[in-house]
């Protein structure tokens, strides 16, 4: 499961680093936001309005909680 989430996350991060707001929206819509990405609205706005031309992923990780069978993924991206 964590590998599938990582693949989906990296597809989303790829659109973000290309400053592709519509692509970012499309990736989330394809999965009907089933993972409830908490930063979706502010990230979409940022990608739609920021004058940057690209981004670079600095860090990506996942925190898994076996007791509750839950997980959160996180990333840091710098835009330039």
C-alpha positions in Angstrom: 0.0 0.0 0.0 2.8 2.5 0.8 4.4 2.0 -2.6 1.1 2.8 -4.3 0.6 5.9 -2.2 4.2 7.0 -3.0 3.6 6.6 -6.8 0.4 8.7 -6.5 2.2 11.3 -4.4 5.1 11.5 -6.8 2.7 12.0 -9.8 1.1 14.8 -7.8 4.5 16.3 -6.9 5.6 16.2 -10.5 2.7 18.4 -11.5 3.5 20.8 -8.6 7.1 21.1 -9.6 6.1 22.0 -13.1 3.8 24.7 -11.7 0.9 22.9 -13.4 -2.2 23.8 -11.3 -4.6 22.2 -13.7 -2.6 19.0 -13.8 -2.4 19.0 -10.0 -6.2 19.3 -9.9 -6.6 16.5 -12.5 -4.4 14.1 -10.5 -6.5 14.6 -7.4 -9.8 14.4 -9.3 -8.8 11.2 -11.0 -8.7 9.6 -7.6 -11.8 11.5 -6.4 -9.7 13.0 -3.6 -10.1 9.6 -1.8 -6.9 10.3 0.2 -8.3 13.7 1.4 -5.2 15.7 0.7 -5.3 18.4 3.4 -3.2 20.9 1.4 -5.1 20.7 -1.8 -6.9 24.1 -1.8 -3.9 26.2 -0.8 -1.6 24.2 -3.1 -3.9 24.7 -6.0 -4.1 28.5 -5.3 -0.4 28.7 -4.9 0.3 26.9 -8.2 -2.3 29.1 -9.9 -0.9 32.4 -8.7 2.8 32.1 -7.8 5.2 33.6 -10.4 7.7 30.8 -9.9 8.5 28.7 -13.0 9.5 25.4 -11.3 9.9 23.6 -8.1 12.2 21.0 -6.5 11.2 18.3 -4.1 13.5 18.5 -1.1 12.1 15.7 1.0 9.4 13.1 0.8 8.4 10.7 3.5 5.6 8.6 5.0 4.7 8.0 8.6 2.9 4.7 9.2 0.9 3.9 12.4 0.3 0.1 12.4 -1.9 0.1 15.5 -4.5 2.2 13.7 -3.7 1.1 10.2 -3.2 4.7 9.1 -0.5 6.7 7.4 0.4 10.2 6.4 2.7 11.2 3.6 4.5 14.5 3.5 6.8 16.5 1.3 8.7 19.7 1.2 9.1 21.6 -2.1 11.0 24.8 -2.9 9.6 26.9 -5.7 11.9 29.1 -7.8 
